[in-house]
Amino acid sequence: MLLEKASTDKERSDYNHQLGKVYDNMGEYSKALSLYERSLKIRKIALPPNHPDFASSYNNIGTVYLNMGEYSKALSSHERSLEIKKIALPPNHPDLAASYNNIGTVYRNMGEYSEALSSYERSLEIQKIALPPNHPDLASSYNNIGMVYNNMGEYSKALSSYERSLEIQKIALPPNHPDLASSYNNIGSVYYKMGEYSKALSSYERSLEIRKTALPHNHPDLASSYNNIGTVYLNMGEYSKALSSYERSLEIKKIALPPNHPDLASSYNNIGLVYYKMGEYSKALSNYEIAQEIWKKSLPPTHPHIPLVKRNIESVKKKM
């Protein structure tokens, strides 16, 4: 066992930290957390108080808490990491930008958009000084700022941030990199919200083309692309195209996801909605009922999807 060979405290803490990263990447967050915390405990004994390794520990603990949805704990860990970095590093070091970025992401998940925006902008300021002008991290910052503006309903600002991100990615990344697909997808979502359906459609289709090249053919992101394209067609009144897109999305989800995953229910609900619009009420009902069954198994009873599908079932029954 590697750990037995780790003779010094430094080696033991590093080993636990690296093993924590492995579990973190596997999505086993509670195991990752206990290993990161064990590593931190050893570091507190072995290292001086503001050693950069502490910043790394608090950062990774914060990221695990974020993934677990424990946002206040995530925030305090990332802020502790930032405090140490401010002492240990020069003022425009890229690691400081990373901390501001992580803090921004926690705030965004908490719905505190103005706090998120100022953190992301602070991150971007440092990156502009510390990094070359077309570094992918800058694209990432513009993307994150775009997401906040999108959440705030400031669509023109969101669009310009996403487009700035895409410009950098086109220079910095290979042409079929998945990050480009994400950018086209994000731009599509803004156009969709603005009611510019033809622009939304072309962005979503560009995203899908890249994903088909870059990802395995049953990757959940492909399902997401087909779903988005279906939603645009639905809003354009092109029901047969909407239906085939939603069904393609569902086919992929059935392979990629566990049988009671809530995203499957979303697909059945969307397919039900198309059939409802087409006046095929019995098909609409059977899809809504499958959606209801899955959501009841996979979501808490207070989740808004539960009453939503109940209303959909009631309105289709009135038509029958």
Summary of the structure (lengths in Angstrom):
residues: 320
radius of gyration: 22.9
end to end distance: 66.7
largest distance: 74.3
contacts: 1088
relative contact order: 0.05
helix: 81%
strand: 0%
